[in-house]
Amino acid sequence: MRNEDSSVNKIVVIGGGAAGLMAAYAALNHGAQVTVLEHTDKPGTKLLLTGNGSCNFTNSEMLPEHYSGDRSFIESVLSMFGYEDTLGLFEGLGVQHTEKRYRFSDARYIYPLSGEAASIRNALLYGIERLNGRVVTGVNTESISVNDKHSLSEPDTAGRSSLSCFAADDDGVSEAAAEQSYVKGKCLRRFSIFTDKGTFEADELIIAAGSNAAPETGSDSSVYPLIRQLGHGFKTFTPALCALHSADCALALLKGIRHDCTVTLEAEDAGSFTQRGEVQFNSNNISGIPVMNFSRYAAALKNGCRLTLTVDFLPDLSFDETVGMIKRCAVLSGESGRNFEDMLKLSLPSGLAKVVCKAVIGEAKAGTFTAGFSEELSDGVYLPVKSRGAANETCARIAALLKGMRFSINGSAKFSRAQTCAGGVPTDEIDKESMESKLCKGLYFAGELIDVDGDCGGYNLQWAWSTGFIAGSSAAG
Ligand SMILES: Cc1cc2nc3c(=O)[nH]c(=O)nc-3n(C[C@H](O)[C@H](O)[C@H](O)COP(=O)(O)OP(=O)(O)OC[C@H]3O[C@@H](n4cnc5c(N)ncnc54)[C@H](O)[C@@H]3O)c2cc1C
């Protein structure tokens, strides 16, 4: 058992993920005594999954536009602890980094040089250990009580306070010993955190328990009754950074395709958003970074809003250039006597060529369109064309499909397949410069449980680092 020093600021952090570990490290650096309470057996489990195990932990293009939520809150947080602060802090902990660049972006995506997410997690754990911080695992918080007369209360004549708070022993396991130390007139801490491993006492409490994304990592919403108990509301979580679902039958043929595309999401209530990048097609969903970045808007489906995703498969070609490309395929098909679809497959992914050919044939059969091809084979279409005019019309129709294939979105992936969540503790209940609750003094929030979510690309971890650092430093104050 360590010596209790009533003059030392005692901080408890609930949640040993990215934000909680950063908050603990920052608070320790400011001289506080810190205990992290993590309810799973290991801290930082989600961190190990990030970036497919290689942890894209920040991004050089650290702009508020990459986040959804209260703009002035986000700007304040990023200006107080941003990209360069993150690099500097991890370098100080011994982590070198490397950068990756992707097409269509000037941003640099930052990873640990080791290529292993464990480097980031371990650097924080080693830092916490070096500064004598404690990480207690497998501990479940049952309730929290707040003592408004924090540090001011003196024991009454019987040597006891009228407040129903326990002073926990330093290992957080013996209420009796704790109460005894309190009776001796030691400082009364502001928070008592009652757990299945005893009562922990703290002057300041930081809650950094994540959201509901990837609940198997421990980020499972279990903390929300406690947050409510402390007087806070929270916006219901919905999965974000996940695939969008569609029942469109074209997906069966597109399944397996990964292609550079521009995608536009039209959300009835929220507006229209466009991004470019690699898009992945699966039998009942569409994913890839640009699509995942839109997934936060799928929540609107519950309110009956319509969501449509339009995919431009050839973003580097204009419409006329696309028509020209298809006409050349038609001509070559006619000259060689080969199936037109086979010729298209020389320029397009096979599944995509099949989809557009099937679509024009289907439209022709339905009478909504005059296909310019003379004969349909079982596996596609056949040239020569019936007439030049009809062929032109067909090529333009195929180009329109390639430049703007529309998918009706009917849902998004579940929490277990999401990288983050939209929703959480409302930012108007949190002071943007300290992360302290505006409703409960001494209570701080950090990380994903705050109602802000970022794009793919290191933005969510940066949010965890920024809010964790600010909360830890402010709490240690
Ligand atoms: C597969 C995957 C890949 C990702 N890749 C990236 C990436 O490359 N770059 C990026 O920026 N972001 C990425 N993210 C998102 C990023 O991991 C999160 O935004 C970040 O981990 C959030 O940090 P946090 O500390 O707020 O929450 P978490 O990391 O979820 O940590 C919360 C911690 O609190 C604990 N906890 C929960 N409830 C309680 C309780 N009641 N008592 C005690 N402890 C509790 C949990 O067990 C957990 O350890 C990815 C996410 C996933 C799922």
Ligand as a Chemical Component Dictionary entry (heavy atoms), coordinates in Angstrom:
data_LIG
# 
_chem_comp.id                   LIG 
_chem_comp.type                 NON-POLYMER 
_chem_comp.pdbx_formal_charge   0 
_chem_comp.three_letter_code    LIG 
# 
loop_
_chem_comp_atom.comp_id 
_chem_comp_atom.atom_id 
_chem_comp_atom.alt_atom_id 
_chem_comp_atom.type_symbol 
_chem_comp_atom.charge 
_chem_comp_atom.model_Cartn_x 
_chem_comp_atom.model_Cartn_y 
_chem_comp_atom.model_Cartn_z 
_chem_comp_atom.pdbx_ordinal 
LIG C1  C1  C 0 -11.219 -2.189 -36.169 1  
LIG C2  C2  C 0 -10.951 -0.743 -35.826 2  
LIG C3  C3  C 0 -9.946  -0.062 -36.482 3  
LIG C4  C4  C 0 -9.695  1.276  -36.182 4  
LIG N1  N1  N 0 -8.662  1.908  -36.808 5  
LIG C5  C5  C 0 -8.389  3.196  -36.503 6  
LIG C6  C6  C 0 -7.258  3.860  -37.068 7  
LIG O1  O1  O 0 -6.430  3.253  -37.778 8  
LIG N2  N2  N 0 -7.084  5.179  -36.769 9  
LIG C7  C7  C 0 -7.925  5.871  -35.943 10 
LIG O2  O2  O 0 -7.722  7.062  -35.713 11 
LIG N3  N3  N 0 -8.981  5.237  -35.339 12 
LIG C8  C8  C 0 -9.204  3.934  -35.597 13 
LIG N4  N4  N 0 -10.253 3.305  -34.962 14 
LIG C9  C9  C 0 -11.057 4.070  -33.972 15 
LIG C10 C10 C 0 -10.278 4.177  -32.650 16 
LIG O3  O3  O 0 -9.817  2.908  -32.272 17 
LIG C11 C11 C 0 -11.168 4.738  -31.539 18 
LIG O4  O4  O 0 -11.715 5.967  -31.969 19 
LIG C12 C12 C 0 -10.384 4.963  -30.256 20 
LIG O5  O5  O 0 -9.857  3.729  -29.802 21 
LIG C13 C13 C 0 -11.287 5.559  -29.181 22 
LIG O6  O6  O 0 -10.578 5.646  -27.987 23 
LIG P1  P1  P 0 -11.351 5.671  -26.587 24 
LIG O7  O7  O 0 -10.317 5.566  -25.548 25 
LIG O8  O8  O 0 -12.303 6.790  -26.564 26 
LIG O9  O9  O 0 -12.229 4.363  -26.601 27 
LIG P2  P2  P 0 -11.713 2.779  -26.553 28 
LIG O10 O10 O 0 -10.435 2.706  -27.285 29 
LIG O11 O11 O 0 -12.885 2.060  -27.011 30 
LIG O12 O12 O 0 -11.424 2.590  -25.027 31 
LIG C14 C14 C 0 -12.437 2.564  -24.061 32 
LIG C15 C15 C 0 -11.955 1.675  -22.924 33 
LIG O13 O13 O 0 -12.872 1.793  -21.831 34 
LIG C16 C16 C 0 -13.135 0.512  -21.313 35 
LIG N5  N5  N 0 -14.443 0.556  -20.667 36 
LIG C17 C17 C 0 -15.656 0.661  -21.237 37 
LIG N6  N6  N 0 -16.615 0.691  -20.305 38 
LIG C18 C18 C 0 -15.991 0.615  -19.105 39 
LIG C19 C19 C 0 -16.440 0.593  -17.755 40 
LIG N7  N7  N 0 -17.741 0.668  -17.465 41 
LIG N8  N8  N 0 -15.516 0.491  -16.760 42 
LIG C20 C20 C 0 -14.200 0.404  -17.065 43 
LIG N9  N9  N 0 -13.709 0.394  -18.316 44 
LIG C21 C21 C 0 -14.599 0.529  -19.331 45 
LIG C22 C22 C 0 -13.089 -0.393 -22.523 46 
LIG O14 O14 O 0 -12.876 -1.741 -22.163 47 
LIG C23 C23 C 0 -11.924 0.208  -23.304 48 
LIG O15 O15 O 0 -10.706 -0.352 -22.917 49 
LIG C24 C24 C 0 -10.503 1.952  -35.221 50 
LIG C25 C25 C 0 -11.510 1.254  -34.554 51 
LIG C26 C26 C 0 -11.730 -0.080 -34.841 52 
LIG C27 C27 C 0 -12.810 -0.829 -34.085 53 
# 
loop_
_chem_comp_bond.comp_id 
_chem_comp_bond.atom_id_1 
_chem_comp_bond.atom_id_2 
_chem_comp_bond.value_order 
_chem_comp_bond.pdbx_ordinal 
LIG C1  C2  SING 1  
LIG C2  C3  SING 2  
LIG C2  C26 DOUB 3  
LIG C3  C4  DOUB 4  
LIG C4  N1  SING 5  
LIG C4  C24 SING 6  
LIG N1  C5  DOUB 7  
LIG C5  C6  SING 8  
LIG C5  C8  SING 9  
LIG C6  O1  DOUB 10 
LIG C6  N2  SING 11 
LIG N2  C7  SING 12 
LIG C7  O2  DOUB 13 
LIG C7  N3  SING 14 
LIG N3  C8  DOUB 15 
LIG C8  N4  SING 16 
LIG N4  C9  SING 17 
LIG N4  C24 SING 18 
LIG C9  C10 SING 19 
LIG C10 O3  SING 20 
LIG C10 C11 SING 21 
LIG C11 O4  SING 22 
LIG C11 C12 SING 23 
LIG C12 O5  SING 24 
LIG C12 C13 SING 25 
LIG C13 O6  SING 26 
LIG O6  P1  SING 27 
LIG P1  O7  DOUB 28 
LIG P1  O8  SING 29 
LIG P1  O9  SING 30 
LIG O9  P2  SING 31 
LIG P2  O10 DOUB 32 
LIG P2  O11 SING 33 
LIG P2  O12 SING 34 
LIG O12 C14 SING 35 
LIG C14 C15 SING 36 
LIG C15 O13 SING 37 
LIG C15 C23 SING 38 
LIG O13 C16 SING 39 
LIG C16 N5  SING 40 
LIG C16 C22 SING 41 
LIG N5  C17 SING 42 
LIG N5  C21 SING 43 
LIG C17 N6  DOUB 44 
LIG N6  C18 SING 45 
LIG C18 C19 SING 46 
LIG C18 C21 DOUB 47 
LIG C19 N7  SING 48 
LIG C19 N8  DOUB 49 
LIG N8  C20 SING 50 
LIG C20 N9  DOUB 51 
LIG N9  C21 SING 52 
LIG C22 O14 SING 53 
LIG C22 C23 SING 54 
LIG C23 O15 SING 55 
LIG C24 C25 DOUB 56 
LIG C25 C26 SING 57 
LIG C26 C27 SING 58 
# 
